[in-house]
């Protein structure tokens, strides 16, 4: 009989998602812009793929397409 392969969950609770990101649930809630999937009032889960996308976006150099509003305003003030 072959051993079972573990399947990584696609969705996580806030506590699991925070731990996945290496932060406390409070910091995760204040920092992470990912909107959770709401199945019901009590069942709110975060998509790992969207969390990964958010983290990946933090590591990319800023360019015109992904500059924040604050960066845009700062650039306008310099001119």
Phi and psi in radians as a Rosetta constraint file:
Dihedral C 1 N 2 CA 2 C 2 CIRCULARHARMONIC -1.394 0.35
Dihedral N 2 CA 2 C 2 N 3 CIRCULARHARMONIC 2.539 0.35
Dihedral C 2 N 3 CA 3 C 3 CIRCULARHARMONIC -1.209 0.35
Dihedral N 3 CA 3 C 3 N 4 CIRCULARHARMONIC 2.578 0.35
Dihedral C 3 N 4 CA 4 C 4 CIRCULARHARMONIC -1.285 0.35
Dihedral N 4 CA 4 C 4 N 5 CIRCULARHARMONIC 2.482 0.35
Dihedral C 4 N 5 CA 5 C 5 CIRCULARHARMONIC -1.604 0.35
Dihedral N 5 CA 5 C 5 N 6 CIRCULARHARMONIC 2.399 0.35
Dihedral C 5 N 6 CA 6 C 6 CIRCULARHARMONIC -1.296 0.35
Dihedral N 6 CA 6 C 6 N 7 CIRCULARHARMONIC 2.428 0.35
Dihedral C 6 N 7 CA 7 C 7 CIRCULARHARMONIC -1.897 0.35
Dihedral N 7 CA 7 C 7 N 8 CIRCULARHARMONIC 2.130 0.35
Dihedral C 7 N 8 CA 8 C 8 CIRCULARHARMONIC -1.267 0.35
Dihedral N 8 CA 8 C 8 N 9 CIRCULARHARMONIC 2.352 0.35
Dihedral C 8 N 9 CA 9 C 9 CIRCULARHARMONIC -1.199 0.35
Dihedral N 9 CA 9 C 9 N 10 CIRCULARHARMONIC 2.520 0.35
Dihedral C 9 N 10 CA 10 C 10 CIRCULARHARMONIC -1.448 0.35
Dihedral N 10 CA 10 C 10 N 11 CIRCULARHARMONIC -0.527 0.35
Dihedral C 10 N 11 CA 11 C 11 CIRCULARHARMONIC -2.039 0.35
Dihedral N 11 CA 11 C 11 N 12 CIRCULARHARMONIC 2.542 0.35
Dihedral C 11 N 12 CA 12 C 12 CIRCULARHARMONIC -2.350 0.35
Dihedral N 12 CA 12 C 12 N 13 CIRCULARHARMONIC 2.674 0.35
Dihedral C 12 N 13 CA 13 C 13 CIRCULARHARMONIC -1.222 0.35
Dihedral N 13 CA 13 C 13 N 14 CIRCULARHARMONIC 2.964 0.35
Dihedral C 13 N 14 CA 14 C 14 CIRCULARHARMONIC -1.050 0.35
Dihedral N 14 CA 14 C 14 N 15 CIRCULARHARMONIC -0.746 0.35
Dihedral C 14 N 15 CA 15 C 15 CIRCULARHARMONIC -1.110 0.35
Dihedral N 15 CA 15 C 15 N 16 CIRCULARHARMONIC -0.736 0.35
Dihedral C 15 N 16 CA 16 C 16 CIRCULARHARMONIC -1.156 0.35
Dihedral N 16 CA 16 C 16 N 17 CIRCULARHARMONIC -0.748 0.35
Dihedral C 16 N 17 CA 17 C 17 CIRCULARHARMONIC -1.124 0.35
Dihedral N 17 CA 17 C 17 N 18 CIRCULARHARMONIC -0.717 0.35
Dihedral C 17 N 18 CA 18 C 18 CIRCULARHARMONIC -1.077 0.35
Dihedral N 18 CA 18 C 18 N 19 CIRCULARHARMONIC -0.800 0.35
Dihedral C 18 N 19 CA 19 C 19 CIRCULARHARMONIC -1.090 0.35
Dihedral N 19 CA 19 C 19 N 20 CIRCULARHARMONIC -0.707 0.35
Dihedral C 19 N 20 CA 20 C 20 CIRCULARHARMONIC -1.017 0.35
Dihedral N 20 CA 20 C 20 N 21 CIRCULARHARMONIC -0.649 0.35
Dihedral C 20 N 21 CA 21 C 21 CIRCULARHARMONIC -1.510 0.35
Dihedral N 21 CA 21 C 21 N 22 CIRCULARHARMONIC -0.127 0.35
Dihedral C 21 N 22 CA 22 C 22 CIRCULARHARMONIC 1.388 0.35
Dihedral N 22 CA 22 C 22 N 23 CIRCULARHARMONIC 0.546 0.35
Dihedral C 22 N 23 CA 23 C 23 CIRCULARHARMONIC -2.418 0.35
Dihedral N 23 CA 23 C 23 N 24 CIRCULARHARMONIC 2.907 0.35
Dihedral C 23 N 24 CA 24 C 24 CIRCULARHARMONIC -1.283 0.35
Dihedral N 24 CA 24 C 24 N 25 CIRCULARHARMONIC 2.775 0.35
Dihedral C 24 N 25 CA 25 C 25 CIRCULARHARMONIC -1.010 0.35
Dihedral N 25 CA 25 C 25 N 26 CIRCULARHARMONIC -0.639 0.35
Dihedral C 25 N 26 CA 26 C 26 CIRCULARHARMONIC -1.141 0.35
Dihedral N 26 CA 26 C 26 N 27 CIRCULARHARMONIC -0.787 0.35
Dihedral C 26 N 27 CA 27 C 27 CIRCULARHARMONIC -1.155 0.35
Dihedral N 27 CA 27 C 27 N 28 CIRCULARHARMONIC -0.724 0.35
Dihedral C 27 N 28 CA 28 C 28 CIRCULARHARMONIC -1.017 0.35
Dihedral N 28 CA 28 C 28 N 29 CIRCULARHARMONIC -0.804 0.35
Dihedral C 28 N 29 CA 29 C 29 CIRCULARHARMONIC -1.093 0.35
Dihedral N 29 CA 29 C 29 N 30 CIRCULARHARMONIC -0.669 0.35
Dihedral C 29 N 30 CA 30 C 30 CIRCULARHARMONIC -1.363 0.35
Dihedral N 30 CA 30 C 30 N 31 CIRCULARHARMONIC -0.442 0.35
Dihedral C 30 N 31 CA 31 C 31 CIRCULARHARMONIC -1.765 0.35
Dihedral N 31 CA 31 C 31 N 32 CIRCULARHARMONIC -0.733 0.35
Dihedral C 31 N 32 CA 32 C 32 CIRCULARHARMONIC -1.366 0.35
Dihedral N 32 CA 32 C 32 N 33 CIRCULARHARMONIC 2.150 0.35
Dihedral C 32 N 33 CA 33 C 33 CIRCULARHARMONIC -1.498 0.35
Dihedral N 33 CA 33 C 33 N 34 CIRCULARHARMONIC -0.034 0.35
Dihedral C 33 N 34 CA 34 C 34 CIRCULARHARMONIC -1.169 0.35
Dihedral N 34 CA 34 C 34 N 35 CIRCULARHARMONIC 2.246 0.35
Dihedral C 34 N 35 CA 35 C 35 CIRCULARHARMONIC -1.485 0.35
Dihedral N 35 CA 35 C 35 N 36 CIRCULARHARMONIC 2.203 0.35
Dihedral C 35 N 36 CA 36 C 36 CIRCULARHARMONIC -1.279 0.35
Dihedral N 36 CA 36 C 36 N 37 CIRCULARHARMONIC 2.819 0.35
Dihedral C 36 N 37 CA 37 C 37 CIRCULARHARMONIC -1.505 0.35
Dihedral N 37 CA 37 C 37 N 38 CIRCULARHARMONIC 2.180 0.35
Dihedral C 37 N 38 CA 38 C 38 CIRCULARHARMONIC -1.883 0.35
Dihedral N 38 CA 38 C 38 N 39 CIRCULARHARMONIC 1.856 0.35
Dihedral C 38 N 39 CA 39 C 39 CIRCULARHARMONIC -1.483 0.35
Dihedral N 39 CA 39 C 39 N 40 CIRCULARHARMONIC -0.569 0.35
Dihedral C 39 N 40 CA 40 C 40 CIRCULARHARMONIC -2.782 0.35
Dihedral N 40 CA 40 C 40 N 41 CIRCULARHARMONIC -3.125 0.35
Dihedral C 40 N 41 CA 41 C 41 CIRCULARHARMONIC -1.028 0.35
Dihedral N 41 CA 41 C 41 N 42 CIRCULARHARMONIC -0.639 0.35
Dihedral C 41 N 42 CA 42 C 42 CIRCULARHARMONIC -1.731 0.35
Dihedral N 42 CA 42 C 42 N 43 CIRCULARHARMONIC -0.277 0.35
Dihedral C 42 N 43 CA 43 C 43 CIRCULARHARMONIC -1.863 0.35
Dihedral N 43 CA 43 C 43 N 44 CIRCULARHARMONIC 1.605 0.35
Dihedral C 43 N 44 CA 44 C 44 CIRCULARHARMONIC -2.124 0.35
Dihedral N 44 CA 44 C 44 N 45 CIRCULARHARMONIC 2.074 0.35
Dihedral C 44 N 45 CA 45 C 45 CIRCULARHARMONIC -2.255 0.35
Dihedral N 45 CA 45 C 45 N 46 CIRCULARHARMONIC 2.625 0.35
Dihedral C 45 N 46 CA 46 C 46 CIRCULARHARMONIC -1.789 0.35
Dihedral N 46 CA 46 C 46 N 47 CIRCULARHARMONIC 2.395 0.35
Dihedral C 46 N 47 CA 47 C 47 CIRCULARHARMONIC -1.435 0.35
Dihedral N 47 CA 47 C 47 N 48 CIRCULARHARMONIC 2.101 0.35
Dihedral C 47 N 48 CA 48 C 48 CIRCULARHARMONIC -1.039 0.35
Dihedral N 48 CA 48 C 48 N 49 CIRCULARHARMONIC -0.682 0.35
Dihedral C 48 N 49 CA 49 C 49 CIRCULARHARMONIC -1.088 0.35
Dihedral N 49 CA 49 C 49 N 50 CIRCULARHARMONIC -0.682 0.35
Dihedral C 49 N 50 CA 50 C 50 CIRCULARHARMONIC -1.256 0.35
Dihedral N 50 CA 50 C 50 N 51 CIRCULARHARMONIC -0.632 0.35
Dihedral C 50 N 51 CA 51 C 51 CIRCULARHARMONIC -1.117 0.35
Dihedral N 51 CA 51 C 51 N 52 CIRCULARHARMONIC -0.768 0.35
Dihedral C 51 N 52 CA 52 C 52 CIRCULARHARMONIC -1.048 0.35
Dihedral N 52 CA 52 C 52 N 53 CIRCULARHARMONIC -0.721 0.35
Dihedral C 52 N 53 CA 53 C 53 CIRCULARHARMONIC -1.092 0.35
Dihedral N 53 CA 53 C 53 N 54 CIRCULARHARMONIC -0.721 0.35
Dihedral C 53 N 54 CA 54 C 54 CIRCULARHARMONIC -1.085 0.35
Dihedral N 54 CA 54 C 54 N 55 CIRCULARHARMONIC -0.826 0.35
Dihedral C 54 N 55 CA 55 C 55 CIRCULARHARMONIC -1.105 0.35
Dihedral N 55 CA 55 C 55 N 56 CIRCULARHARMONIC -0.730 0.35
Dihedral C 55 N 56 CA 56 C 56 CIRCULARHARMONIC -1.054 0.35
Dihedral N 56 CA 56 C 56 N 57 CIRCULARHARMONIC -0.671 0.35
Dihedral C 56 N 57 CA 57 C 57 CIRCULARHARMONIC -1.166 0.35
Dihedral N 57 CA 57 C 57 N 58 CIRCULARHARMONIC -0.472 0.35
Dihedral C 57 N 58 CA 58 C 58 CIRCULARHARMONIC -1.245 0.35
Dihedral N 58 CA 58 C 58 N 59 CIRCULARHARMONIC -0.421 0.35
Dihedral C 58 N 59 CA 59 C 59 CIRCULARHARMONIC -1.595 0.35
Dihedral N 59 CA 59 C 59 N 60 CIRCULARHARMONIC -0.188 0.35
Dihedral C 59 N 60 CA 60 C 60 CIRCULARHARMONIC -1.483 0.35
Dihedral N 60 CA 60 C 60 N 61 CIRCULARHARMONIC 2.523 0.35
Dihedral C 60 N 61 CA 61 C 61 CIRCULARHARMONIC -1.126 0.35
Dihedral N 61 CA 61 C 61 N 62 CIRCULARHARMONIC 2.532 0.35
Dihedral C 61 N 62 CA 62 C 62 CIRCULARHARMONIC -1.266 0.35
Dihedral N 62 CA 62 C 62 N 63 CIRCULARHARMONIC 2.412 0.35
Dihedral C 62 N 63 CA 63 C 63 CIRCULARHARMONIC -2.368 0.35
Dihedral N 63 CA 63 C 63 N 64 CIRCULARHARMONIC -3.089 0.35
Dihedral C 63 N 64 CA 64 C 64 CIRCULARHARMONIC -1.009 0.35
Dihedral N 64 CA 64 C 64 N 65 CIRCULARHARMONIC -0.589 0.35
Dihedral C 64 N 65 CA 65 C 65 CIRCULARHARMONIC -1.280 0.35
Dihedral N 65 CA 65 C 65 N 66 CIRCULARHARMONIC -0.502 0.35
Dihedral C 65 N 66 CA 66 C 66 CIRCULARHARMONIC -2.171 0.35
Dihedral N 66 CA 66 C 66 N 67 CIRCULARHARMONIC 0.426 0.35
Dihedral C 66 N 67 CA 67 C 67 CIRCULARHARMONIC -1.246 0.35
Dihedral N 67 CA 67 C 67 N 68 CIRCULARHARMONIC 2.562 0.35
Dihedral C 67 N 68 CA 68 C 68 CIRCULARHARMONIC -1.397 0.35
Dihedral N 68 CA 68 C 68 N 69 CIRCULARHARMONIC 2.862 0.35
Dihedral C 68 N 69 CA 69 C 69 CIRCULARHARMONIC -1.036 0.35
Dihedral N 69 CA 69 C 69 N 70 CIRCULARHARMONIC -0.715 0.35
Dihedral C 69 N 70 CA 70 C 70 CIRCULARHARMONIC -1.048 0.35
Dihedral N 70 CA 70 C 70 N 71 CIRCULARHARMONIC -0.726 0.35
Dihedral C 70 N 71 CA 71 C 71 CIRCULARHARMONIC -1.098 0.35
Dihedral N 71 CA 71 C 71 N 72 CIRCULARHARMONIC -0.717 0.35
Dihedral C 71 N 72 CA 72 C 72 CIRCULARHARMONIC -1.105 0.35
Dihedral N 72 CA 72 C 72 N 73 CIRCULARHARMONIC -0.787 0.35
Dihedral C 72 N 73 CA 73 C 73 CIRCULARHARMONIC -1.131 0.35
Dihedral N 73 CA 73 C 73 N 74 CIRCULARHARMONIC -0.763 0.35
Dihedral C 73 N 74 CA 74 C 74 CIRCULARHARMONIC -1.026 0.35
Dihedral N 74 CA 74 C 74 N 75 CIRCULARHARMONIC -0.707 0.35
Dihedral C 74 N 75 CA 75 C 75 CIRCULARHARMONIC -1.151 0.35
Dihedral N 75 CA 75 C 75 N 76 CIRCULARHARMONIC -0.651 0.35
Dihedral C 75 N 76 CA 76 C 76 CIRCULARHARMONIC -1.193 0.35
Dihedral N 76 CA 76 C 76 N 77 CIRCULARHARMONIC -0.606 0.35
Dihedral C 76 N 77 CA 77 C 77 CIRCULARHARMONIC -1.237 0.35
Dihedral N 77 CA 77 C 77 N 78 CIRCULARHARMONIC -0.490 0.35
Dihedral C 77 N 78 CA 78 C 78 CIRCULARHARMONIC -1.222 0.35
Dihedral N 78 CA 78 C 78 N 79 CIRCULARHARMONIC -0.594 0.35
